[in-house]
Amino acid sequence: MSADAVLMIAFGGPAKFEEVRPFLANVLKGRPVPPARVEQVVEQYRRIGGRSPILEWTVRQARALEERLRTPGGGMPVVIGMRHWPPTIAEGLERLAAGGARRVVGLIMAPHRSPASWEKYVEAVDEARGRMGERAPEVRCADLWHVHPLFLRSVAAVAQPVLSAEGARGGKVLVVFTAHSVPVEMSRASGYSDQVEASAHGVAEILGLDEWKVAYQSRSGRPEDPWLGPDIRDVIGDAARVGCAAVVVIPIGFVCDHVEVLFDLDIQARETAERLGVRFARVPTVGDHPDFIEMLADAVWSVRWGRLETETALDGGAEVKPSRSP
């Protein structure tokens, strides 16, 4: 047996400025965040145009994947389910169930696994299925793809033109791979930072980079708690002190543009570089690059119903890791 549908799972984001505060209230539900911090994030959204393009990008990715999965005998619908904003994971599953889907591949649109970027999404799918009862389709989440050759190739492909352009301008260029920071203990338990390093190493090999760094961004939480570093702005400062002419940032932890890319990198990190007299260039996220879409298709095709060993099965609330052996 094989899958009959795909649920593309992402974080979600406000489509217009009026949705920013309700969206943040949803994200922060139950967390004692000072109102001043909330307003700070509202201002960040205002500075990037008052909205997030994450849904538009995810729709583009979903449509491209649906087209790639099309065969002469048919295909599989690809439906979007966002964790924090419509269309929600529950809405996506309801839509699939209404269309008769019984076996669904879940694609979590995060290259690197941590409880925040993986387990919380799996829990959200499980909760939505629990509310549906017997109507709920079975969902198996495709395995991690942070070192999949096509993912690495797609990142290298979007990075190469930017690196060539900055190299042609002269001076020493520092290449920095960035991903979302998480608490150190969370990373240690999940292998998150090792995965980020492995992705960066794979892309650096393709690009033939002799020197590069990994940095983190978009830290939140209490200042006294240890989070992964160094921060991208500190790395830019170090680059300026050793005479680098430019910093090229490759946001390897993100697959499309949203506030963490458009504000934290394009505005905040860029302002740091400009203040220090360093050129700043940000590589595009992979978005709907053909190699990335091909990789997603391969991830879908790799999930099989039967006895599995690497895919996560969500069936009746139980997470199982069956064997691939027949």
C-alpha positions in Angstrom: 0.0 0.0 0.0 1.1 3.6 -0.5 -0.1 7.0 0.5 -3.2 8.7 -1.0 -2.5 12.3 0.2 0.0 14.6 1.7 -0.3 17.1 4.6 2.3 19.8 4.4 2.8 21.0 7.9 4.3 24.5 8.7 4.2 27.1 11.5 1.8 29.6 10.1 1.7 33.4 10.1 -0.5 36.5 9.7 -1.6 37.3 6.2 -2.4 41.0 7.1 -1.5 43.4 9.9 -4.9 43.1 11.6 -4.0 39.4 12.2 -0.6 40.0 13.9 -1.8 40.4 17.5 -4.3 37.5 17.3 -1.6 35.3 15.7 0.9 36.2 18.4 -1.7 35.5 21.1 -2.2 32.0 19.6 1.6 31.3 19.5 2.1 32.6 23.0 -0.9 30.9 24.5 -0.2 30.1 28.2 3.2 31.7 28.2 3.8 34.7 30.5 5.3 37.1 27.9 5.5 40.8 28.9 3.2 43.0 26.8 6.2 45.2 25.8 7.8 42.1 24.2 4.6 41.4 22.2 4.5 45.0 21.0 8.2 44.6 19.9 7.3 41.7 17.7 4.3 43.6 16.3 6.7 46.4 15.3 8.9 43.8 13.6 5.9 42.7 11.5 5.1 46.3 10.7 8.7 46.8 9.4 8.4 43.9 7.0 5.2 45.1 5.6 2.6 44.1 8.2 2.3 40.4 7.2 4.1 37.1 6.7 4.5 35.5 3.3 4.8 32.0 4.8 1.3 30.9 3.6 1.9 32.1 0.0 5.3 30.3 -0.1 3.8 27.1 1.4 1.0 27.2 -1.2 3.6 27.5 -3.9 5.6 24.6 -2.5 2.4 22.5 -2.1 1.2 23.2 -5.7 4.7 22.4 -7.1 4.8 19.1 -5.1 1.3 18.1 -6.1 2.3 18.6 -9.8 5.5 16.6 -9.3 3.5 13.7 -7.7 1.1 13.6 -10.6 1.2 10.4 -12.7 -0.7 9.1 -15.7 -2.8 7.1 -13.3 -3.6 10.1 -11.1 -1.8 11.7 -8.2 -2.0 12.8 -4.6 -3.6 15.9 -3.2 -1.3 18.1 -1.2 -3.1 20.0 1.6 -1.6 22.6 3.9 -1.9 22.5 7.7 -0.5 25.3 9.8 0.2 24.8 13.5 -0.7 28.4 14.6 -2.9 30.0 12.0 -5.4 29.0 9.3 -5.5 26.8 7.4 -4.8 24.8 10.5 -3.6 21.2 10.8 -7.1 20.2 11.9 -8.7 21.9 8.9 -6.2 20.2 6.6 -7.0 16.8 8.0 -10.8 17.5 7.8 -10.4 18.4 4.2 -8.4 15.3 3.4 -10.9 13.1 5.2 -13.7 14.7 3.3 -11.9 13.8 0.1 -11.6 10.1 1.2 -7.9 10.1 2.2 -7.1 7.3 4.6 -3.3 7.2 4.4 -1.5 10.6 4.6 2.1 11.5 4.5 2.9 14.3 6.9 5.7 16.7 5.6 7.1 18.8 8.4 8.6 21.8 6.7 11.6 22.1 9.0 15.0 20.7 8.0 16.3 20.2 11.6 14.6 18.4 14.4 14.0 19.7 17.9 10.9 19.4 20.1 9.8 22.9 19.0 10.3 22.2 15.3 9.2 18.5 15.2 7.5 17.0 18.2 5.1 19.9 18.7 3.9 19.4 15.1 3.5 15.7 15.6 1.5 16.4 18.8 -0.7 18.8 16.9 -1.5 16.2 14.3 -2.2 13.6 16.9 -4.5 16.0 18.8 -6.4 16.9 15.6 -6.8 13.2 14.7 -8.0 12.4 18.2 -10.8 15.0 17.8 -11.9 13.4 14.5 -12.3 9.9 15.9 -12.9 7.2 13.4 -13.0 9.6 10.5 -9.3 10.5 11.0 -6.9 9.3 8.3 -3.7 7.6 9.4 -0.7 9.9 9.2 3.0 9.0 8.8 5.5 11.7 9.0 8.4 11.5 6.5 11.8 11.1 8.0 14.3 14.0 8.4 15.9 15.3 5.2 18.5 17.7 6.5 21.3 15.9 4.6 19.3 14.7 1.6 21.4 15.3 -1.5 18.6 17.2 -3.2 18.1 19.5 -0.2 21.8 20.3 0.0 21.9 20.8 -3.8 18.9 23.2 -3.7 20.6 25.4 -1.0 23.9 25.4 -3.0 22.0 26.4 -6.1 20.4 29.5 -4.6 23.6 30.4 -2.8 26.0 30.2 -5.8 24.9 33.4 -7.6 25.1 35.5 -4.4 28.5 34.1 -3.5 29.8 34.8 -7.1 28.5 38.4 -7.0 30.0 39.2 -3.6 33.3 37.5 -4.6 33.5 39.7 -7.7 33.2 42.8 -5.6 36.5 42.0 -3.9 37.8 41.6 -0.3 37.5 38.7 2.1 34.0 37.2 2.2 32.8 35.3 5.2 30.0 32.7 4.6 27.7 32.1 7.6 25.0 29.4 7.7 22.1 30.3 10.1 19.3 28.4 11.8 16.8 29.3 14.5 18.4 29.2 18.0 16.9 26.8 20.6 17.8 26.2 24.2 21.1 24.3 24.6 19.4 21.4 26.5 16.7 21.0 23.9 19.4 20.8 21.2 21.5 18.3 23.2 18.5 16.0 23.6 17.4 16.1 19.9 20.8 16.5 18.1 19.5 19.7 16.6 22.9 21.6 16.4 24.6 18.4 15.0 22.0 18.4 12.2 22.5 22.1 11.4 26.3 21.5 11.2 25.8 18.5 9.0 23.6 20.5 6.6 26.1 23.3 6.5 29.0 21.0 5.9 27.2 19.3 3.0 26.4 22.5 1.3 29.9 23.9 1.9 31.3 20.8 0.2 29.1 21.3 -2.9 30.1 25.0 -3.1 33.8 24.3 -2.5 34.0 26.5 0.6 37.2 26.4 2.5 36.0 28.6 5.3 32.6 29.1 6.8 30.8 29.4 10.1 27.4 28.3 11.6 25.6 31.0 13.6 22.1 31.1 15.2 19.4 33.8 15.2 15.9 34.6 16.4 16.5 33.7 20.0 13.6 34.1 22.4 13.0 33.1 26.0 14.5 34.2 29.3 17.9 35.9 29.0 19.3 33.7 31.8 18.7 30.5 30.0 21.5 29.2 27.7 20.6 29.1 24.0 22.6 28.0 21.0 25.1 30.5 19.7 26.9 32.4 18.5 24.3 34.9 17.4 24.6 36.1 13.8 25.1 39.7 14.8 28.1 38.7 17.0 29.6 36.8 14.1 29.2 39.9 11.9 31.0 41.9 14.6 33.8 39.4 14.7 34.1 39.5 10.9 34.4 43.3 10.9 37.2 43.1 13.5 39.3 40.8 11.4 38.9 42.8 8.2 36.2 40.9 6.3 34.7 43.0 3.5 31.4 41.1 3.3 29.3 38.6 5.1 27.0 36.2 3.1 24.3 34.6 5.1 22.8 31.3 4.0 19.6 30.7 6.1 19.9 26.9 6.0 17.4 26.4 8.8 14.5 28.0 6.9 12.8 26.8 3.7 10.8 30.0 2.9 10.7 33.6 3.8 8.9 34.7 7.0 9.6 37.1 9.9 12.7 35.4 11.1 14.2 35.8 7.7 12.8 39.2 6.6 13.3 41.0 9.9 16.0 39.1 11.9 18.3 38.8 8.8 17.2 41.3 6.2 16.7 44.2 8.7 18.4 43.5 12.0 21.5 41.6 10.8 21.9 43.9 7.8 21.8 47.0 10.0 24.5 45.5 12.2 26.7 45.0 9.2 26.1 48.5 7.8 26.9 50.0 11.1 30.2 48.1 11.2 31.1 48.9 7.5 30.7 45.3 6.3 28.8 44.4 3.1 25.8 42.1 3.8 24.1 39.7 1.4 21.4 37.2 2.3 21.0 34.0 0.1 17.3 33.3 -0.8 15.5 30.5 1.0 15.0 27.4 -1.1 11.2 28.1 -1.6 10.0 26.2 -4.6 13.4 25.5 -6.2 13.0 22.4 -8.4 15.6 20.4 -6.5 13.8 21.1 -3.2 10.5 20.0 -4.6 12.1 16.9 -6.0 13.4 16.2 -2.6 10.0 16.6 -1.0 8.6 14.2 -3.6 11.3 11.6 -2.7 10.4 12.0 1.0 6.7 11.3 0.2 7.6 8.2 -2.0 9.9 6.9 0.8 7.0 6.4 3.2 5.3 3.0 2.8 2.4 1.5 4.6 3.2 -1.9 6.1 6.1 -2.6 8.4 8.4 0.4 8.5 11.4 1.3 10.5 12.2 5.0 9.8 8.9 6.8 9.5 6.8 8.0 12.3 3.3 6.5 12.4 0.5 8.3 14.1 -2.4 5.9 14.6 -4.9 6.3 17.3 -2.5 8.6 19.2 0.3 6.1 19.4 3.7 6.9 17.9 5.3 3.7 16.6 8.5 2.9 14.7 7.8 -0.4 12.9 10.3 -2.4 11.0 11.0 -2.2 7.2 11.5 -5.9 7.0 8.7 -7.8 5.1 
